[in-house]
Amino acid sequence: MKESDRKALISLPVVVVIGALVAAAGSQAGAVLGGFPLFAVGVGAAFLIQWLAFIPAFKAQTEKFYDLTGALTYISITLLLVLLTPGVDARGLLLAAMVVAWAARLGSFLFRRVSRHGKDDRFDEIKPSFLRFLNAWTIQGLWVVLTAAAAWIAITSATRVALDGWALAGFVVWAAGFGIEIVADNQKGRFKADPANDGKFISTGLWSKSRHPNYFGEIVLWIGVLLIAIPVLEGWQWVALLSPVFVALLLIKASGIPLLEKKADSKWGGQADYEAYKKNTPVLIPRL
C-alpha cells in the first residue's frame, strides 16, 4: 500500500470520530425526534450525503460535483433541521436563511468555475485512489459539520431567546463578510475574463487591500453566525465556537492561503511588480 493511501486509511476514522464527538457535544439540550438528537442526525446526514455522492464520482473519475455537493449539503440539512425542530424561532430562521444564502451563492460560484475550467487540479493525484478520494469526500463532510455547527446547534437548541443585540450585531458582521466575499469574487472573475489580463495577477479593487479578501470575508461572516448563536448556547453546545475557528484555520493554514500563495509564487515569483505587491499588501486582513 502506498504511503498516501496509508495516510488516507488512518485519516478516515479520525475524521469520522471527530464528527461523532461534535455531534454528541452539540446535541446537549437540543431538540430530539424519535429518540435521536436532531443535531446529531444532521451531522450523520452530512457524512452520508458525501459518501453517496462519492460512489458515482469515483466511477466517473470526476470532481465536477464535489463543491456543489458540499453546498447542497449545507442547504438540505439546514432546511431539514428547520422543518423537524419543534418551535423554531426567529433566531433559528435568521440563521437558516444566512446559511442557505451563503451556500447557494458559493456553491453556484464554485460549480460555474469548475465547469468553466473543466476540472479542479487539486484532485488530479487524488481521484485514481479509492482511499484518498473517499477521504476527500469524508473531510468535506466534516467541513460542512464544523462550519455550520454554530447555526445548526442554535436552530435545534431547546433554549429560545428573542432577537436581541447579539442577533443585530451578528447579522451586521455576517452581511459585511458576505458582501466582501461576493465583491472580491466578482472582481477576480471580471479580471480573469478580460483577455488583456491573461497571465497577470489581480492587484486592483479589494485585492489591492488584501491578497485574499474573499477569504477574509468568509471568516468574518462565520463570526457573525456565531454571534447570533451565542445567547442560546449552554454546556457542551459551546463546541459551536469551533465554527469560525475551524474556517480560519482551514483557510489560513491548510487548503486556502498556503496553496494559493505557493501557486502564485511559482507563476510570478521574482517579478518586480509581484514582489512589490506581495511586500506591500497584507496576506489576509485588509489594509484600510
C-alpha positions in Angstrom: 0.0 0.0 0.0 1.3 3.4 -0.9 2.2 5.9 1.8 -0.5 8.3 0.6 -3.2 5.5 0.8 -2.0 4.5 4.3 -2.4 8.1 5.5 -5.9 8.3 4.0 -6.8 5.0 5.7 -5.7 6.5 9.1 -7.4 9.8 8.4 -10.8 8.3 7.6 -11.7 7.0 11.1 -10.2 10.0 12.7 -12.4 12.4 10.7 -15.5 10.4 11.5 -14.7 10.2 15.2 -14.3 14.0 15.3 -17.6 14.4 13.7 -19.2 12.0 16.2 -17.7 13.9 19.1 -19.1 17.2 17.8 -22.5 15.6 17.2 -22.6 14.4 20.9 -21.5 17.8 22.3 -23.8 19.9 20.1 -26.8 17.7 20.9 -26.8 18.6 24.6 -30.1 20.4 25.5 -31.2 20.1 21.8 -34.4 19.0 20.2 -35.0 15.3 19.8 -37.0 13.4 17.2 -37.9 9.7 17.8 -35.3 9.5 20.5 -32.5 10.9 18.2 -31.0 14.3 18.8 -31.7 16.4 15.7 -28.2 18.0 15.6 -26.6 14.5 15.6 -29.0 13.4 12.8 -27.8 16.4 10.8 -24.2 15.6 11.4 -24.7 11.9 10.3 -26.6 13.1 7.2 -23.8 15.4 6.2 -21.4 12.5 6.1 -23.9 10.1 4.4 -24.5 12.6 1.6 -20.8 12.8 0.8 -20.4 9.1 0.8 -23.3 8.6 -1.5 -22.0 11.2 -3.9 -18.6 9.7 -3.8 -19.8 6.5 -5.5 -20.7 7.9 -8.9 -17.8 10.5 -8.7 -15.2 7.7 -8.2 -16.7 5.6 -11.0 -16.7 8.6 -13.4 -13.4 9.9 -12.0 -14.7 13.4 -11.7 -14.6 16.1 -9.1 -17.0 18.3 -11.0 -19.8 18.0 -8.4 -17.6 18.0 -5.3 -18.2 21.6 -4.3 -21.8 21.6 -5.5 -22.5 18.6 -3.3 -21.0 20.4 -0.3 -23.2 23.4 -0.9 -26.3 21.3 -1.3 -25.5 19.5 1.9 -25.5 22.8 3.8 -28.8 23.8 2.2 -30.6 20.5 2.5 -29.7 19.8 6.2 -30.3 23.3 7.3 -33.8 23.3 5.8 -34.4 19.8 7.2 -33.4 20.9 10.7 -35.7 23.9 10.5 -38.6 21.7 9.4 -38.0 19.0 12.1 -37.2 21.2 15.1 -40.3 22.0 17.2 -40.9 25.7 17.7 -38.1 27.1 15.6 -38.0 30.8 16.5 -36.9 34.0 14.6 -33.2 33.4 15.6 -33.2 29.9 14.1 -34.9 31.1 10.9 -32.5 34.0 10.6 -29.5 31.7 10.9 -31.0 29.2 8.4 -31.6 32.0 5.9 -28.0 33.2 6.3 -26.5 29.7 5.8 -28.7 28.9 2.8 -27.9 32.3 1.2 -24.2 31.8 1.6 -24.2 28.1 0.5 -26.3 28.9 -2.6 -24.0 31.7 -3.7 -20.8 29.9 -3.0 -21.9 26.6 -4.4 -23.1 28.1 -7.7 -19.9 30.2 -8.0 -17.6 27.2 -7.5 -19.7 25.0 -9.8 -19.5 27.5 -12.6 -15.8 27.9 -12.0 -15.0 24.1 -12.2 -17.4 23.8 -15.2 -15.6 26.6 -17.0 -12.1 25.1 -16.3 -13.3 21.5 -16.8 -11.6 20.3 -13.7 -10.1 21.1 -10.3 -6.4 20.3 -10.4 -6.4 19.7 -6.6 -7.8 16.3 -7.4 -5.5 15.2 -10.2 -3.5 12.9 -8.0 -6.3 12.0 -5.6 -9.0 10.7 -8.0 -7.4 7.5 -9.1 -7.0 6.3 -5.4 -10.2 4.9 -3.8 -9.0 5.7 -0.3 -7.6 9.2 -1.0 -10.7 10.3 -3.0 -13.1 8.8 -0.4 -11.0 10.6 2.3 -11.5 13.9 0.4 -15.3 13.5 0.4 -15.3 12.4 4.1 -13.3 15.5 5.0 -15.9 17.6 3.2 -18.5 16.1 5.4 -16.5 17.2 8.5 -16.0 20.7 6.8 -19.8 21.1 6.5 -20.4 19.9 10.1 -17.8 22.1 11.7 -18.5 25.2 9.7 -22.3 25.0 10.2 -22.1 23.8 13.8 -23.0 27.2 15.4 -26.0 27.7 13.2 -27.3 24.1 13.4 -26.8 23.9 17.2 -28.7 27.2 17.7 -31.5 26.1 15.3 -32.0 22.8 17.2 -31.4 24.1 20.7 -34.3 23.8 23.2 -33.4 27.2 24.5 -35.3 30.1 22.9 -34.2 33.7 23.2 -35.9 36.6 21.3 -33.9 38.5 18.7 -31.6 40.9 20.6 -28.4 42.9 20.3 -26.4 39.7 19.6 -28.6 39.0 16.7 -28.3 42.5 15.3 -24.5 42.6 15.7 -24.1 39.2 14.2 -26.2 40.0 11.2 -24.3 43.2 10.5 -21.0 41.3 10.8 -22.3 38.5 8.6 -23.6 40.9 6.0 -20.2 42.7 5.9 -18.3 39.5 5.4 -20.8 38.2 2.8 -20.6 41.4 0.9 -16.8 41.4 0.9 -16.7 37.8 -0.3 -19.1 38.5 -3.2 -17.4 41.7 -4.3 -13.9 40.1 -4.2 -15.0 37.0 -6.1 -16.8 39.2 -8.7 -13.7 41.5 -9.1 -11.4 38.5 -9.7 -13.9 36.9 -12.1 -14.1 40.0 -14.2 -10.3 40.4 -14.1 -9.7 36.8 -15.4 -12.4 37.1 -18.0 -10.5 40.0 -19.7 -8.1 38.6 -22.3 -5.8 41.6 -21.7 -5.1 40.2 -18.2 -4.0 36.8 -19.4 -1.1 35.7 -17.3 -1.4 38.6 -14.9 -2.3 38.7 -11.2 -5.0 40.9 -9.8 -4.0 43.8 -7.6 -7.0 46.1 -8.0 -10.2 46.7 -6.0 -10.3 44.8 -2.8 -7.3 42.8 -4.0 -5.2 46.0 -3.6 -6.1 45.9 0.2 -5.6 42.2 0.8 -4.1 39.3 -1.2 -7.1 37.1 -0.2 -10.1 39.4 0.6 -12.6 36.7 -0.3 -11.1 34.5 2.5 -11.3 37.5 4.9 -14.9 37.9 4.1 -15.5 34.2 4.6 -14.0 34.2 8.1 -15.9 37.4 9.1 -19.3 36.0 8.0 -19.0 32.9 10.1 -18.0 35.1 13.1 -21.3 36.8 12.5 -23.2 33.5 12.6 -21.6 32.6 15.9 -22.5 35.9 17.5 -26.2 35.3 16.7 -26.0 31.7 18.2 -24.2 32.7 21.4 -27.3 33.6 23.5 -28.8 30.1 23.2 -25.6 28.1 23.8 -25.1 26.1 27.0 -22.8 23.4 28.3 -21.2 21.3 25.6 -23.0 23.3 23.0 -20.2 25.8 23.2 -18.4 23.4 20.8 -20.1 25.9 18.3 -17.0 28.1 18.9 -15.2 25.8 16.6 -17.1 27.1 13.6 -15.2 30.3 12.8 -12.0 29.0 14.4 -12.1 26.0 12.0 -12.9 28.2 9.0 -10.0 30.5 9.8 -7.5 27.7 10.4 -8.6 25.9 7.2 -8.1 29.0 5.1 -5.0 30.4 6.8 -3.1 27.2 7.5 -4.4 24.4 5.3 -6.2 24.3 1.9 -6.7 28.0 1.3 -3.9 30.7 1.5 -0.9 28.3 1.6 -1.8 26.6 -1.6 -2.7 29.8 -3.4 0.4 31.6 -2.2 2.6 28.7 -3.4 0.9 28.6 -6.8 1.3 32.4 -7.2 4.9 32.3 -6.2 5.6 29.6 -8.8 3.9 31.8 -11.5 5.0 35.3 -10.7 7.8 34.9 -8.1 10.8 37.0 -9.0 8.7 39.6 -11.0 9.3 43.1 -9.6 5.6 44.0 -9.7 4.5 40.9 -8.0 7.2 41.0 -5.3 6.3 44.7 -4.6 2.6 43.7 -4.4 3.4 40.9 -2.1 5.5 43.1 0.1 3.0 46.0 0.4 -0.3 44.1 0.5 -1.4 42.1 3.7 -2.0 38.4 3.1 -5.5 38.5 4.7 -6.7 41.4 6.9 -7.2 44.4 4.5 -5.1 47.5 5.0 -7.6 50.3 5.1 
